[in-house]
Amino acid sequence: QVQVVESGGGLVQTGGSLRLSCAASGSSIDRWGWYRRAPGKERELVAMLTRGGDTNYADSVKGRFTISRDNAQNTVNVQMNSLEPEDTGVYYCNAAIRRTNGWWNYWGQGTQVTVST
């Protein structure tokens, strides 16, 4: 069983920065993702990092968010700069393992990010 734990959310003013961290224990992860659910909206992908180092970002965060792996801490982080009120939401970390029958996805509890005007 994989346990996923996020940290680093909080309240920040427009233009500020936050860094979210995600730790997953129990197995080797093939793909990491950060998703968010804004008030009244569906959950959406924010950033993704594969085991091979490929990254993918939502258009709305390109140039502002950076996903990376910290091997020393065994975490995957997303550095969020130039935050906007539209970035407000609950951010979820996803850790995925590719098995013979498909992707197995594990989710954290979520961490709240609030960007004030």
N, C-alpha and C positions, 0 to 999 in steps of 0.2 A: 504494500500500500504506500502510495506517495502522499506526503503531506506538504502542502504549499502554504507559505506564510508571507504576507506582504507587510511592509512597513514604510513609513516616510510621508504619509499624507499629512494634510494640514490646511491652514488658511494662509493665503498669500494675496498681496495686492497685485493688481494688473501690472504686468511687466516684470514681476518677480520670478523666482526660480524655486523648484522643488526637485528632490531626488527620491524616487521610489526604489525600494529594494525588494527582491523576491528570493526566497530560499526554498528549495525543494529537497526533501530527504526521502530516502528509501530506494531510489533507483536512478539509473542513468537517463538523463533527459535528452531527447532528440530535437525538440523545438520548444522555444520559450515565446510567450506572447503576453503583451499587456493590452487589456481591453478596458473600455470605460462605458458606463451607462450614465448618460446625462439625464437630468430630470425630464420625464415625459418622452424619452427617446429609447430606441432599442440599443442593446449593447453593440459596440462597434470595436473593431480592431484599431489599436493605436500604433503598436510597433511589434515587430516579430524578429526573432533571432534564431537561426538554425544552428545545429551542431557544427556545421561546416563554416559558419561565420557569415552567412548571407543575412541581410536585413531587409525589412519591408516596413514602410510607414504609411499611415493614412495621409492623404494629401494635405489635410488641415494642419498637420503637425510637422511636415517636412521642413527642415531647416531650423526647427526650434527644439525638437526632442531627439535624443540620442539613446539608443539601447545598446548595452554592452554587458559583457560578462566579467565578473571579478573572480578569477580563479582562486586567489588567496582566501577570499571569504566564501567562495562557492555560492555566489549569488548572481542574479541577473538584475541589472539596474536600468532605470530609465531616467535620464537627466532631462528635466523639462525647464526650458528657458522661455523668456518672453511670454509668460502665461497670460491668457486672456480669459475673460468671464466665461466664454464658450467652452473652456477646458474644464469647467466645473463638472464634477460627477464622482461616481464611485469607480475606482480603478481596481481591476481584477488581474491577478497574475494567472496565467495558464501555463502548465507544464505538460508537454505531450510526449508520449512514447510511441514509436512506430512498432507495431507488432504484426505478425503474419496476417491477422484478421482485420487490420486497420489501425487507426490512431486511437490511443487511449488518452483521454484528457483529464487532467486534474486541476482543480480550481482552488484558489485561496478565498478567504472570506471577504476580501475587498477592503480598500482603504479610501476614505473620503478626501477629495481634493476640492477646495473651495477657493475660487479666485474672485476677489472683491473689486469693485470699480473704484 
